[in-house]
Amino acid sequence: MSIRILLLGSGGREHAIASKLAESKKCSHLYIAPGNAGTAALGTNIDLNVSDFDAIRQCVINLGIKMVVVGPEVPLVEGIVDYFAADEQLANIAVIGPSKEGAMLEGSKDYAKAFMTEHGIPTARYGTFDRFTINKGIDFLHNLSAPYVLKADGLAAGKGVLILDTLDEAEASLHEMLEKQLFGKASQQVVVEEYLDGIELSVFVLTDGRHYKILPTAKDYKRIGEGDTGPNTGGMGSISPVPFADKNFMQKVEQRIVLPTIRGLRKQKTDYRGFIFLGLMAVKGPDGLDPYVIEYNVRMGDPETQSVFPRIKTDMVDLLEHTWNKTLETIPLDIDSRTAASVVLAAEGYPGSYAKGMPIQGLAECKECMVFHAGTANGNDNKTIVTNGGRVLCVTALSDTLPTALLNCYQAADKITWDGRYMRRDIGQDLLRLSVE
C-alpha cells in the first residue's frame, strides 16, 4: 500500500531525505514543508513553519497524510511527536522522531551528559554552570588543561560551542555566555568540558526504541576556511564512509555507545522512533582508537545526510514504517559499498551576512553527480533558480575510491556558478593523508 508523506524542513538534508522517500514505491505523493527549489521537483512544497503544529495538523488531516518525517531538531525539541500522540485524529500517524523527552538528548547538553554518565557511555569530563555558579565554573576551568571547551546548554543552531586556547579567553567567554547571554536563552546554562584530542566522526543510528540499524559513518567539515580555520558553520562538506572507522572501532562504538544508549532510553521508558546522531571523537588508546561521545543529535546531520543517504539501498519508506511499527529487526539494511564525497557551495560572507537572490548557472550540466538544494528558491520568472541562504547547494559524487569521488565531486561543483559562490577545496584531504600514513 502506498501512502502520502509529509517531510518537514527546507535544507540540503531534507532534499537528500526527500530524494530517497520519493523513489520509494510505497510513497504515493511527497509533500515538503516548507522545502526549497530542489524538493519542488520531487513533490509538493507547502509554505508551513515547522514549529506551527496546528497548521501541520490541519495539513495532515486535509491531505490524508499517513507519515510525517521530521528533518530538523527544533520541532522535535518543541514536542511535535507528543503533540501528535495526544490528538485522537493524529495518534495513528507515523511520526519519525523521538518524543520531547528523547529530544532532550539534543535540546540540553547537560541532560545528554547526565544521561551518558548514568549509563556508562564514554564522554569527556564536564561540569554545568549558570550565572549563580559562575565562580565554580572558573574553578573547574582551572582544573582542566588547554584548550578549553564551552558549550551552550540549549539549541544554538550549531554555533553554541567555543574551543578556546587560553584560560583567560575561557574565563572571559564563560562570563560572556552566562552574564551577557552570548547565545541567548541557549547559554543560560553552560557545559564546560575537558578537551578530547582525536579525530571527529559521525555515526548514525535508526532505532524503533528496541532494535536499531547502524547507518553508514560520515565525517563533516564545520569550519568555513580551508585547513579547518575560521568560524564554525553548519558544515561545508562530508565524506562517507570514514576510512579509519574499521570493524574493530565500530564494534567498540556498538558495544560502548549504541547499545547502552538504546538500553538507557528503554530503561527510562522514552518513546524514541527515529534517528540518533552520535557525534564522536576517536581518541588513541592502548588497543587502537577509542570512541567518545561529544554530543547527541536527535535527527540526521547536514551535510552528512547528503553523503549517507545516497549509500542506503534499502527502501527508505519501508525502513521508516518498520521503525514506527517497532519491527526494525525484521528488515535488512543494504548499503552501497562505494564512497560518497559531498561539497557545500555557499554564499560569499557566510556564516556572516550574505546576499540572496543571485541567479545560479550550470545546474543542468551536473548530470553525473547529485546536487542537493539547501538555500535556494525559484526566481520571479519561475524559470531561474536563485540563492536564498548561506549554504546554497551540496554536490555529491559516488565512486569506488575516495580520490575519484572527490575528483568527480569538484569537477561537477566547478560547473555551478553564481556571483559570490564559495566552497572549501580541501574536503576529504585529511582522510587521504591518514590513508597514506
C-alpha positions as CSV (number, residue, x, y, z in Angstrom):
1,M,0.0,0.0,0.0
2,S,1.4,3.4,-1.0
3,I,1.0,6.4,1.4
4,R,1.2,10.2,1.3
5,I,4.2,11.5,3.3
6,L,5.0,14.9,4.7
7,L,8.6,15.9,5.2
8,L,9.4,18.8,7.5
9,G,12.4,21.1,6.7
10,S,14.0,23.1,4.0
11,G,17.7,22.3,3.8
12,G,20.1,20.1,1.9
13,R,19.5,17.3,4.5
14,E,15.7,17.4,3.6
15,H,16.4,17.4,-0.1
16,A,18.6,14.2,0.4
17,I,15.9,12.6,2.5
18,A,13.2,13.7,0.0
19,S,15.1,12.0,-2.9
20,K,15.0,8.7,-1.0
21,L,11.4,9.0,0.0
22,A,10.3,10.0,-3.5
23,E,12.0,7.0,-5.1
24,S,10.1,4.5,-2.9
25,K,7.1,2.6,-4.5
26,K,5.5,3.0,-1.1
27,C,5.2,6.8,-1.5
28,S,2.2,7.9,-3.5
29,H,2.9,11.6,-3.0
30,L,5.5,13.6,-1.1
31,Y,4.8,16.9,0.5
32,I,7.7,19.1,1.8
33,A,7.2,21.9,4.3
34,P,8.5,24.4,3.5
35,G,11.0,22.8,1.1
36,N,13.2,24.5,-1.4
37,A,13.6,24.8,-5.2
38,G,15.2,21.3,-5.3
39,T,12.5,19.5,-3.3
40,A,9.8,21.1,-5.5
41,A,10.9,18.7,-8.3
42,L,10.2,15.7,-6.0
43,G,6.8,16.5,-4.7
44,T,4.8,19.5,-3.5
45,N,6.2,22.2,-1.4
46,I,3.9,23.7,1.3
47,D,4.5,27.0,2.9
48,L,4.4,25.9,6.6
49,N,6.5,26.8,9.6
50,V,8.0,23.6,11.1
51,S,7.0,24.9,14.6
52,D,3.4,25.7,13.7
53,F,2.0,22.4,15.0
54,D,-1.7,23.4,14.5
55,A,-1.1,24.3,10.8
56,I,0.8,21.0,10.3
57,R,-2.1,19.1,12.0
58,Q,-4.6,20.7,9.5
59,C,-2.3,19.9,6.6
60,V,-2.0,16.2,7.6
61,I,-5.8,15.8,8.0
62,N,-6.7,17.7,4.8
63,L,-4.2,15.8,2.6
64,G,-4.6,12.4,4.1
65,I,-1.0,12.1,5.2
66,K,0.0,8.8,6.9
67,M,3.7,9.5,7.7
68,V,5.5,12.6,8.9
69,V,9.3,12.7,8.7
70,V,10.9,15.4,10.8
71,G,14.1,16.7,9.3
72,P,15.3,19.5,11.7
73,E,15.7,19.4,15.5
74,V,13.6,22.3,16.6
75,P,10.1,20.8,16.1
76,L,11.4,17.6,17.9
77,V,12.7,19.5,20.9
78,E,9.4,21.5,20.9
79,G,7.4,18.2,21.2
80,I,5.8,17.5,17.8
81,V,5.8,13.8,18.5
82,D,3.9,14.3,21.8
83,Y,1.5,16.7,20.0
84,F,0.5,14.0,17.5
85,A,0.3,11.3,20.2
86,A,-2.1,13.4,22.3
87,D,-4.5,14.1,19.4
88,E,-7.1,11.4,18.6
89,Q,-7.1,12.3,14.9
90,L,-3.3,12.2,14.7
91,A,-2.3,9.4,17.1
92,N,-2.0,6.7,14.4
93,I,0.1,8.9,12.0
94,A,3.6,7.6,11.9
95,V,5.9,10.5,13.1
96,I,9.5,9.7,12.6
97,G,11.4,11.2,15.5
98,P,11.7,11.0,19.3
99,S,9.3,12.3,21.9
100,K,10.1,15.6,23.6
101,E,11.9,13.7,26.4
102,G,14.0,11.8,23.9
103,A,14.8,15.1,22.0
104,M,16.3,16.4,25.2
105,L,19.4,14.5,24.2
106,E,20.0,17.3,21.8
107,G,17.9,20.0,23.4
108,S,20.1,20.1,26.5
109,K,23.8,19.4,26.6
110,D,23.6,19.0,30.4
111,Y,20.8,16.4,30.0
112,A,22.8,14.5,27.5
113,K,26.0,14.5,29.6
114,A,24.0,13.3,32.7
115,F,22.4,10.5,30.5
116,M,25.9,9.4,29.3
117,T,27.2,9.4,32.9
118,E,24.3,7.4,34.2
119,H,24.6,4.8,31.5
120,G,28.3,4.5,31.5
121,I,28.8,5.9,28.0
122,P,32.3,7.3,27.4
123,T,32.5,11.1,27.2
124,A,34.7,13.9,28.3
125,R,34.7,15.1,32.0
126,Y,32.4,18.0,32.4
127,G,30.6,20.5,34.7
128,T,27.4,22.5,34.2
129,F,27.2,26.1,35.5
130,D,24.8,29.1,35.4
131,R,25.3,32.7,36.3
132,F,24.8,31.9,40.0
133,T,27.6,29.3,40.0
134,I,30.0,31.1,37.6
135,N,32.8,31.0,40.2
136,K,32.6,27.3,40.5
137,G,32.8,27.2,36.7
138,I,36.0,29.3,36.9
139,D,37.4,26.9,39.4
140,F,36.5,23.9,37.2
141,L,38.3,25.6,34.2
142,H,41.5,25.8,36.5
143,N,41.4,22.0,36.9
144,L,41.5,21.5,33.1
145,S,44.3,21.8,30.6
146,A,44.1,23.9,27.4
147,P,42.3,24.1,25.1
148,Y,39.0,24.7,26.9
149,V,35.6,23.6,25.6
150,L,32.5,25.7,26.4
151,K,29.0,24.6,25.2
152,A,25.7,26.5,25.4
153,D,23.3,24.1,27.1
154,G,20.4,24.7,24.7
155,L,19.9,24.8,20.9
156,A,22.1,27.4,19.2
157,A,21.9,26.4,15.5
158,G,25.2,24.5,15.7
159,K,27.1,27.7,16.8
160,G,27.0,27.3,20.6
161,V,30.4,25.6,21.0
162,L,33.6,27.5,21.8
163,I,37.1,26.0,21.8
164,L,39.5,28.4,23.5
165,D,43.3,28.2,23.7
166,T,43.9,30.1,26.9
167,L,42.5,30.2,30.4
168,D,41.9,33.9,30.2
169,E,39.9,33.5,27.0
170,A,37.9,30.7,28.6
171,E,37.1,32.7,31.7
172,A,36.1,35.8,29.6
173,S,33.9,33.6,27.4
174,L,32.2,31.9,30.3
175,H,31.2,35.4,31.7
176,E,30.0,36.5,28.2
177,M,27.9,33.3,27.7
178,L,26.3,33.3,31.2
179,E,26.1,37.0,32.1
180,K,25.7,38.6,28.6
181,Q,23.8,35.7,27.1
182,L,26.1,35.4,24.1
183,F,23.8,32.7,22.7
184,G,20.6,34.0,24.1
185,K,18.5,31.6,26.2
186,A,20.6,28.7,24.9
187,S,23.5,29.8,27.2
188,Q,21.6,30.3,30.4
189,Q,23.5,27.2,31.4
190,V,27.0,26.4,30.1
191,V,28.6,23.0,30.0
192,V,32.4,23.2,30.5
193,E,34.2,20.1,29.1
194,E,37.6,18.5,29.1
195,Y,39.1,18.7,25.6
196,L,39.5,15.4,23.8
197,D,42.3,15.2,21.3
198,G,41.4,13.0,18.4
199,I,39.6,12.8,15.1
200,E,35.9,13.6,14.8
201,L,33.3,11.5,13.0
202,S,29.6,10.9,12.9
203,V,27.8,7.6,13.4
204,F,24.1,7.5,12.6
205,V,21.6,5.0,14.2
206,L,18.0,4.4,13.2
207,T,16.0,2.9,16.1
208,D,12.5,1.8,16.9
209,G,13.2,2.1,20.6
210,R,14.2,-1.5,21.0
211,H,16.1,-2.5,17.8
212,Y,18.5,-0.5,15.8
213,K,20.3,-0.3,12.5
214,I,23.7,1.4,12.3
215,L,23.8,3.5,9.2
216,P,27.0,4.5,7.3
217,T,29.6,6.6,9.1
218,A,30.5,10.1,7.9
219,K,32.9,12.9,8.6
220,D,31.9,16.5,8.2
221,Y,33.9,19.7,8.0
222,K,32.5,22.5,10.2
223,R,34.9,25.4,9.7
224,I,34.4,27.9,6.9
225,G,38.1,28.1,5.9
226,E,40.5,25.5,4.4
227,G,42.7,23.7,6.9
228,D,39.7,23.9,9.4
229,T,40.2,27.6,10.0
230,G,37.7,30.4,10.7
231,P,34.3,30.3,12.4
232,N,32.0,27.3,12.6
233,T,29.3,26.8,10.0
234,G,26.5,24.3,9.6
235,G,29.0,22.2,7.7
236,M,31.0,22.7,4.4
237,G,31.2,19.1,3.2
238,S,31.2,15.4,4.2
239,I,32.7,12.0,3.4
240,S,31.1,8.6,3.9
241,P,32.4,6.1,4.9
242,V,35.1,7.2,7.3
243,P,38.2,5.1,6.4
244,F,39.5,4.7,10.0
245,A,36.2,3.5,11.4
246,D,37.1,-0.1,10.8
247,K,35.4,-3.3,12.1
248,N,37.3,-3.1,15.4
249,F,36.4,0.5,16.0
250,M,32.7,0.1,15.1
251,Q,32.4,-2.9,17.5
252,K,33.6,-0.6,20.2
253,V,31.0,2.0,19.1
254,E,28.2,-0.5,19.1
255,Q,29.1,-2.1,22.5
256,R,30.2,1.0,24.4
257,I,27.8,3.6,22.9
258,V,24.9,2.4,20.8
259,L,23.7,-0.5,23.0
260,P,24.0,1.5,26.3
261,T,22.1,4.4,24.6
262,I,19.2,2.2,23.4
263,R,19.1,0.4,26.8
264,G,19.1,3.8,28.6
265,L,16.2,5.1,26.6
266,R,14.2,1.8,27.2
267,K,15.0,1.9,30.9
268,Q,13.5,5.4,31.3
269,K,10.6,4.4,29.0
270,T,11.4,7.1,26.4
271,D,9.4,6.8,23.2
272,Y,12.2,7.0,20.6
273,R,11.4,6.1,17.0
274,G,13.8,7.8,14.7
275,F,17.4,8.8,14.1
276,I,20.2,9.2,16.6
277,F,23.3,11.1,15.5
278,L,26.4,10.3,17.5
279,G,29.0,13.0,17.3
280,L,32.1,11.1,18.2
281,M,35.8,11.7,18.9
282,A,38.2,8.8,18.0
283,V,41.0,9.0,20.6
284,K,44.2,6.9,20.5
285,G,44.0,4.2,23.2
286,P,46.2,1.2,24.1
287,D,44.5,-1.1,21.5
288,G,43.7,1.4,18.7
289,L,41.2,4.2,18.5
290,D,38.6,4.5,21.3
291,P,35.2,6.3,20.7
292,Y,34.0,9.1,23.0
293,V,30.6,10.9,22.6
294,I,31.0,14.6,22.0
295,E,27.3,15.2,21.5
296,Y,24.0,13.6,20.6
297,N,21.7,14.9,17.9
298,V,18.2,13.5,17.5
299,R,18.0,13.7,13.7
300,M,20.2,13.3,10.7
301,G,23.1,15.7,10.2
302,D,23.6,18.2,7.5
303,P,25.7,17.8,5.3
304,E,26.3,14.2,6.4
305,T,22.9,13.1,5.1
306,Q,23.9,14.1,1.6
307,S,26.8,11.5,1.8
308,V,25.0,8.9,3.9
309,F,21.5,8.6,2.3
310,P,22.8,8.0,-1.3
311,R,24.6,4.9,0.1
312,I,21.4,3.4,1.6
313,K,19.9,0.9,-0.9
314,T,17.1,-0.4,1.3
315,D,13.7,1.3,0.6
316,M,13.6,4.3,2.9
317,V,9.8,4.3,3.4
318,D,10.0,0.6,4.3
319,L,12.7,1.3,6.8
320,L,10.7,4.1,8.4
321,E,7.5,2.0,8.5
322,H,9.3,-0.7,10.4
323,T,10.7,1.9,12.7
324,W,7.2,3.2,13.5
325,N,5.9,-0.3,14.0
326,K,8.8,-1.4,16.2
327,T,9.8,-4.2,13.8
328,L,13.1,-2.8,12.6
329,E,14.9,-6.1,13.3
330,T,12.9,-7.8,10.5
331,I,14.2,-5.7,7.7
332,P,17.8,-6.0,6.3
333,L,19.8,-2.9,5.7
334,D,21.6,-2.9,2.3
335,I,24.4,-0.4,2.0
336,D,26.3,0.7,-1.2
337,S,30.0,-0.1,-0.7
338,R,31.1,3.0,-2.7
339,T,32.5,6.2,-1.2
340,A,30.4,9.4,-1.2
341,A,32.0,12.8,-1.2
342,S,29.9,15.9,-0.7
343,V,31.0,19.6,-1.1
344,V,28.8,22.5,0.0
345,L,28.6,25.6,-2.2
346,A,28.0,28.6,0.0
347,A,27.2,32.3,-0.4
348,E,30.1,34.7,0.0
349,G,30.1,36.1,3.5
350,Y,28.6,33.0,5.1
351,P,28.4,32.3,8.1
352,G,28.2,36.1,8.5
353,S,26.0,38.3,6.3
354,Y,25.5,37.4,2.7
355,A,23.4,38.4,-0.3
356,K,20.4,36.5,-1.6
357,G,18.7,36.3,-4.9
358,M,21.7,35.6,-7.1
359,P,20.8,33.6,-10.2
360,I,22.5,30.1,-10.3
361,Q,24.0,28.9,-13.5
362,G,25.2,25.4,-14.5
363,L,22.8,23.2,-12.6
364,A,21.7,21.3,-15.7
365,E,25.3,20.4,-16.5
366,C,25.8,18.3,-13.4
367,K,24.2,15.1,-14.7
368,E,26.9,12.8,-13.4
369,C,26.6,13.9,-9.7
370,M,23.7,14.5,-7.3
371,V,23.0,18.2,-6.5
372,F,21.1,18.8,-3.3
373,H,19.5,22.1,-2.8
374,A,19.6,24.0,0.6
375,G,19.3,27.8,0.4
376,T,17.6,28.0,-3.0
377,A,14.3,29.5,-4.3
378,N,12.6,29.9,-7.7
379,G,13.2,33.3,-9.3
380,N,10.4,35.7,-10.1
381,D,10.2,34.3,-13.6
382,N,9.8,30.7,-12.2
383,K,12.5,29.7,-14.7
384,T,15.7,30.5,-12.9
385,I,16.8,29.3,-9.5
386,V,18.3,31.8,-7.2
387,T,20.3,31.7,-3.9
388,N,18.2,32.0,-0.8
389,G,20.5,31.1,2.1
390,G,24.1,30.8,3.4
391,R,24.6,27.2,2.4
392,V,23.1,27.1,-1.1
393,L,23.8,23.7,-2.7
394,C,25.6,20.5,-1.9
395,V,27.2,18.4,-4.7
396,T,27.6,14.6,-4.0
397,A,29.6,12.1,-6.0
398,L,29.7,8.3,-5.5
399,S,32.7,6.3,-6.6
400,D,34.8,3.2,-5.8
401,T,37.5,5.2,-4.2
402,L,37.7,8.4,-2.1
403,P,40.2,10.2,-4.5
404,T,37.9,9.5,-7.5
405,A,34.7,10.6,-5.6
406,L,36.4,13.8,-4.6
407,L,37.7,14.4,-8.2
408,N,34.2,13.9,-9.7
409,C,32.6,16.0,-7.0
410,Y,34.8,19.0,-7.5
411,Q,34.6,18.7,-11.3
412,A,30.8,18.9,-11.0
413,A,30.8,21.7,-8.4
414,D,33.0,23.8,-10.7
415,K,30.3,23.8,-13.3
416,I,27.9,25.6,-11.0
417,T,28.4,29.3,-10.6
418,W,26.8,32.5,-9.2
419,D,28.1,35.8,-8.1
420,G,29.9,35.2,-4.9
421,R,29.9,31.4,-4.8
422,Y,32.4,29.9,-2.3
423,M,33.5,26.4,-1.4
424,R,36.3,24.7,0.5
425,R,38.8,23.0,-1.8
426,D,40.2,20.6,0.9
427,I,37.2,18.4,1.8
428,G,38.5,14.8,2.5
429,Q,42.2,15.7,2.2
430,D,42.8,14.9,5.8
431,L,41.4,11.4,5.3
432,L,43.6,10.9,2.2
433,R,46.6,11.8,4.3
434,L,45.6,9.3,7.0
435,S,45.3,6.5,4.5
436,V,48.9,7.3,3.2
437,E,50.2,7.3,6.8
